[in-house]
């Protein structure tokens, strides 16, 4: 599994998420895949719905406002670079509640 790769910048933490859109059931974190956070989202990948679903889900999981979470690249790809403004890498890991195997 490995660890989630997080880059820390002055304005916040950046990590890579691999999303699986159109999943039945709830949006959820499935673990790690090659240093990326794997998230199954319930929304379909059309007109930005999956991206908005990811942002809403992550903001709730991390306890931040939706505008603190942004997709900085990969808006049309399943692999996305996600920035969480005002958060350190350590805080991000704690709030995601991943164990060493990348599972919750």
C-alpha positions as CSV (number, residue, x, y, z in Angstrom):
1,X,0.0,0.0,0.0
2,X,2.5,2.7,1.1
3,X,2.0,6.1,2.4
4,X,0.0,9.1,1.1
5,X,2.4,11.5,-0.6
6,X,1.7,15.1,0.6
7,X,3.6,18.2,-0.5
8,X,3.5,21.1,2.0
9,X,3.4,24.6,0.7
10,X,3.0,28.0,2.4
11,X,-0.7,28.1,1.5
12,X,-1.5,24.5,2.4
13,X,-1.0,20.8,1.7
14,X,-1.3,19.2,-1.8
15,X,-1.9,15.5,-2.4
16,X,-3.0,13.3,-5.3
17,X,-6.4,11.6,-5.3
18,X,-7.5,8.9,-7.7
19,X,-11.3,9.0,-7.9
20,X,-13.6,6.3,-9.1
21,X,-16.8,8.1,-10.2
22,X,-20.3,6.8,-10.4
23,X,-19.9,4.3,-7.6
24,X,-23.0,2.9,-6.1
25,X,-23.6,3.8,-2.5
26,X,-21.9,6.6,-0.5
27,X,-18.7,8.5,-1.4
28,X,-15.9,7.0,0.6
29,X,-12.1,6.6,1.0
30,X,-11.0,3.2,-0.2
31,X,-7.4,3.4,0.9
32,X,-4.2,4.2,-0.9
33,X,-3.0,3.4,-4.4
34,X,0.6,4.2,-5.4
35,X,0.9,7.1,-2.9
36,X,-2.5,8.4,-4.0
37,X,-5.7,8.6,-1.9
38,X,-8.3,6.4,-3.6
39,X,-11.9,7.8,-3.3
40,X,-15.0,6.3,-4.7
41,X,-17.5,9.0,-5.4
42,X,-21.2,8.6,-5.9
43,X,-21.5,11.3,-8.6
44,X,-21.1,10.6,-12.3
45,X,-18.1,12.2,-14.2
46,X,-20.2,14.7,-16.1
47,X,-20.2,18.5,-16.0
48,X,-17.9,18.5,-12.9
49,X,-20.3,16.6,-10.7
50,X,-17.7,14.1,-9.6
51,X,-15.3,16.9,-8.8
52,X,-17.8,18.8,-6.7
53,X,-18.7,15.5,-4.9
54,X,-15.0,15.0,-4.1
55,X,-14.6,18.6,-2.8
56,X,-17.7,18.3,-0.6
57,X,-16.7,15.0,0.8
58,X,-13.1,16.0,1.6
59,X,-14.2,19.3,3.2
60,X,-16.5,17.3,5.5
61,X,-13.9,14.7,6.3
62,X,-11.3,17.3,7.0
63,X,-13.6,19.7,8.9
64,X,-12.9,22.7,6.6
65,X,-15.1,24.9,4.4
66,X,-15.6,23.8,0.8
67,X,-13.6,26.7,-0.5
68,X,-10.5,25.5,1.4
69,X,-10.4,22.4,-0.8
70,X,-9.6,22.8,-4.5
71,X,-8.6,20.7,-7.4
72,X,-5.5,22.4,-8.8
73,X,-5.0,19.9,-11.7
74,X,-6.7,17.0,-13.3
75,X,-10.3,18.3,-13.4
76,X,-11.0,16.1,-16.4
77,X,-8.9,13.1,-15.3
78,X,-9.5,10.6,-12.6
79,X,-6.1,11.5,-11.1
80,X,-6.4,14.9,-9.4
81,X,-4.0,17.1,-7.5
82,X,-6.0,18.4,-4.5
83,X,-5.0,21.4,-2.3
84,X,-6.2,21.9,1.2
85,X,-5.6,25.5,2.2
86,X,-4.4,26.3,5.7
87,X,-3.6,22.7,6.6
88,X,-0.2,21.0,7.3
89,X,0.6,17.5,6.0
90,X,0.6,16.1,9.6
91,X,-2.9,17.5,10.3
92,X,-4.2,16.3,6.9
93,X,-3.0,12.7,7.7
94,X,-4.6,12.8,11.1
95,X,-7.9,14.0,9.8
96,X,-8.0,11.4,7.0
97,X,-7.5,8.8,9.8
98,X,-5.4,6.4,7.6
99,X,-3.4,3.7,9.3
100,X,0.0,2.6,8.0
101,X,-1.5,0.3,5.5
102,X,-3.6,3.1,4.0
103,X,-6.8,1.8,5.5
104,X,-9.3,3.6,7.7
